[in-house]
Amino acid sequence: MKHHEYEFKAKDKRCTGRVVIQYRKTGEFFNIQSTLKWKGKYFNKDDASAKHLLSVLPLHLDGIENHPNFTIKKLADADAPVDTETSKKISNWNKFYKKKFNLDYKIKPSEIGKLKKVEATEEQIIFYLESTKWNLEAKTVDEFCGKLNVIRRLMTEEKQSISSFSYSAEHEASLEGKALQEYWRKLRNAGYRLDKSGGKRNWVKGTPENKAPPEEPQASGEQEKKVQQQMNVLANKFRTV
């Protein structure tokens, strides 16, 4: 966090909404956002009440103590230690969401707070985004955090069923849309791969049998020179026998 951030709400009941001010680490004013309304109407910049209200807002961090016109709430502290664990969760969510839907996710401050409170692994995020379960359709951080116990249970059930999971062409043919995609995902998780050899389409377990063996490592020039020297020594020994 680069700035201190505070929320200001007017003590005068005729004034609703709030002002959010950011101050630099050193305390100077940096930015302001206002949704204030006076008697139900947004302030006009030429309104005398608006000018007065905004003029009494503290333009330096030192001026927020015991302010007579506003109730003040700290939203962010520039001096707070960086929460690397939460940052990693946000980064993972954004990365996997972008990969799945080819869209950027606009995360809300409230969702950041929810991610901070839960244990969210990469595997759980991927499972949730890939799932087509009826109660896991929203694909939002809010739903993910709220359904995390359900997600853990479904992941455990799926892992337990993988050992006995087998491919059925008839069952595959009866599926379509998201249900078919979910079935393919389970096949891949169970170690199946799509084989199209011989002009036929089939799901089989294991790696392709005709996979080329790894190439033997090539000797470097220095290694070849040493081998040649050893062969010459052996040849000379045989000549003297």
URRA-V472562 format. One record per pair of residues at least 4 apart in sequence whose ideal C-beta (glycine too) atoms are under 7 Angstrom apart, sorted by the first residue. I is the first residue (numbers start at 1). GAP is how many residues later the second one is. D is the distance in Angstrom with one decimal. If there is no record, write none. Layout:
BEGIN
I|GAP|D / I|GAP|D
END
This chain:
BEGIN
1|75|5.2 / 1|76|6.7 / 1|77|5.2 / 1|79|6.2 / 2|76|6.1 / 3|19|4.2 / 3|20|6.2 / 3|21|6.2 / 3|27|5.7 / 3|73|7.0 / 3|75|5.3 / 4|18|7.0 / 4|19|4.4 / 4|57|5.9 / 4|72|6.8 / 4|73|6.1 / 4|74|4.8 / 5|15|6.5 / 5|17|5.1 / 5|70|4.3 / 5|71|4.0 / 6|15|5.6 / 6|58|6.2 / 6|66|5.7 / 6|67|6.8 / 6|68|5.7 / 6|69|6.3 / 7|11|5.4 / 7|13|5.4 / 7|66|4.4 / 7|68|5.5 / 8|10|6.4 / 8|11|4.3 / 8|13|6.7 / 8|49|6.4 / 8|62|4.2 / 8|64|5.8 / 9|9|5.1 / 9|61|6.1 / 9|62|5.0 / 10|5|3.8 / 10|26|6.9 / 10|43|6.6 / 10|59|6.4 / 10|60|5.9 / 11|58|6.1 / 11|59|6.4 / 11|60|6.3 / 14|24|6.4 / 14|25|5.3 / 15|21|6.1 / 15|23|5.6 / 15|38|6.8 / 16|21|4.9 / 17|18|4.0 / 17|19|4.3 / 17|20|5.0 / 18|17|5.9 / 18|18|7.0 / 19|13|6.5 / 19|15|4.7 / 19|17|6.1 / 19|38|6.4 / 20|13|4.6 / 20|55|6.9 / 21|8|6.9 / 21|11|5.1 / 21|36|6.7 / 22|8|4.5 / 22|9|4.3 / 23|4|5.6 / 23|5|6.4 / 23|6|6.1 / 23|7|5.8 / 23|38|4.5 / 24|4|4.7 / 24|6|5.1 / 25|53|4.5 / 27|33|5.4 / 27|34|3.7 / 27|35|6.1 / 28|32|6.3 / 29|30|4.4 / 29|31|6.5 / 36|7|5.5 / 37|4|5.8 / 37|5|5.5 / 38|5|5.5 / 38|9|6.9 / 38|11|5.6 / 38|12|6.7 / 43|4|5.5 / 43|7|3.6 / 44|6|6.3 / 45|5|6.6 / 47|4|6.8 / 48|4|6.3 / 49|4|6.1 / 50|4|6.1 / 51|4|6.0 / 52|4|6.7 / 56|13|5.2 / 58|5|3.0 / 58|6|5.1 / 58|9|6.6 / 59|4|7.0 / 64|8|5.5 / 67|5|6.0 / 83|4|6.2 / 83|33|6.8 / 84|4|6.3 / 85|4|6.8 / 86|4|6.4 / 86|26|6.8 / 86|29|6.0 / 86|30|4.5 / 87|4|6.2 / 88|4|6.3 / 89|4|6.3 / 89|26|4.7 / 89|31|5.1 / 90|4|6.3 / 90|17|6.4 / 90|22|6.5 / 90|25|6.3 / 91|4|6.1 / 92|4|6.2 / 92|30|5.3 / 92|33|5.7 / 93|4|5.9 / 93|12|6.7 / 93|32|5.8 / 93|48|6.4 / 94|4|6.2 / 94|11|5.5 / 95|4|6.4 / 96|4|6.2 / 96|29|5.3 / 96|30|5.6 / 96|33|5.7 / 97|4|6.1 / 97|8|4.4 / 97|32|6.4 / 98|4|6.8 / 98|5|6.7 / 98|6|6.2 / 100|29|4.7 / 107|4|5.1 / 107|5|6.1 / 107|34|6.1 / 109|4|6.8 / 110|4|6.7 / 111|4|6.4 / 111|30|3.8 / 111|31|6.0 / 112|4|6.5 / 113|4|7.0 / 114|4|6.7 / 114|27|6.4 / 114|28|6.8 / 114|31|4.2 / 115|5|6.2 / 115|26|6.1 / 115|30|6.6 / 118|27|5.2 / 118|30|5.6 / 120|4|5.8 / 120|5|6.2 / 122|4|6.2 / 123|4|6.2 / 124|4|6.3 / 124|27|5.7 / 124|31|7.0 / 125|4|6.4 / 126|4|6.1 / 127|4|6.1 / 127|24|6.2 / 127|28|5.4 / 128|8|6.2 / 128|16|5.2 / 128|23|5.3 / 129|10|6.2 / 130|55|5.9 / 131|5|4.7 / 132|46|3.9 / 132|47|6.6 / 132|49|6.7 / 132|50|4.6 / 133|21|6.7 / 135|12|6.9 / 135|15|6.9 / 136|11|6.0 / 138|5|4.1 / 140|4|6.8 / 141|4|6.2 / 142|4|6.2 / 143|4|5.6 / 144|4|6.7 / 147|4|5.7 / 148|4|6.4 / 149|4|6.5 / 150|4|6.3 / 151|4|6.3 / 152|4|6.5 / 153|4|6.3 / 154|4|6.3 / 155|4|6.4 / 156|4|6.4 / 157|4|6.3 / 158|4|6.6 / 161|4|5.7 / 162|27|6.1 / 162|28|4.7 / 165|21|6.3 / 165|25|4.4 / 167|20|6.2 / 167|25|6.0 / 167|36|4.4 / 168|4|6.5 / 169|4|6.3 / 170|4|6.8 / 171|4|6.9 / 172|11|6.3 / 175|4|4.6 / 175|5|4.1 / 175|8|5.5 / 176|4|5.3 / 178|4|6.2 / 179|4|6.5 / 180|4|6.6 / 181|4|6.4 / 182|4|6.6 / 183|4|6.5 / 184|4|6.6 / 185|4|6.4 / 186|4|6.2 / 187|5|4.0 / 187|16|5.4 / 188|4|6.3 / 191|14|5.2 / 192|11|4.6 / 192|12|6.6 / 192|13|5.5 / 193|11|6.4 / 194|7|7.0 / 194|9|5.9 / 195|7|5.1 / 195|9|4.7 / 196|5|5.5 / 207|4|5.6 / 219|4|4.1 / 219|5|5.1 / 221|4|6.5 / 222|4|6.7 / 223|4|6.4 / 224|4|6.3 / 225|4|6.5 / 226|4|6.5 / 227|4|6.4 / 228|4|6.4 / 229|4|6.6 / 230|4|6.6 / 231|4|6.3 / 232|4|6.5 / 233|4|6.7 / 234|4|6.7 / 235|4|6.6 / 236|4|6.7 / 237|4|6.9
END
